[in-house]
Amino acid sequence: MKLSNKTYDFLKWVALIALPAFQVFWLTVGKVWDFPYLTEIGATIGATGLFIAALLGLSSKNFTDGAVIPEEEKSLADDWDEPLEGGEEE
C-alpha cells in the first residue's frame, strides 16, 4: 500500500502531536471531572499513537531502503566510515 506525502504527513502529525496531546488532555481533565475508565481510555489513546508511529516508521524504512541515492550523496555517506584525522581506527 502506498501513502501519498499528504497522507503520510497527516498520520505522522496525528501519531506524534495530536494523540499524545489529547492523551495528556484526557488524563488531566478526566482526573478533575472524575471521568469513568480514565486510565483505560488514556492507555488506549497512547497505544494507538504508538501503533501508528511504528507503522509509519516501518513504511519510512521500506521507502528509504528502496530509494535511489544520488552519487554525490553516496560519497558523503562513505566518508562517515573513515576515521577522523589523527585518530586511529580500532
Buried (B, 14 or more C-beta within 10 A) or exposed (E): EEBEEEEBEEBBEBBBEEBBEBBEEBBEEBEEEEBEEBEEBBEEBBEBBEEBBEEBEEBEEEEEEEEEEEEEEEEEEEEEEEEEEEEEEE
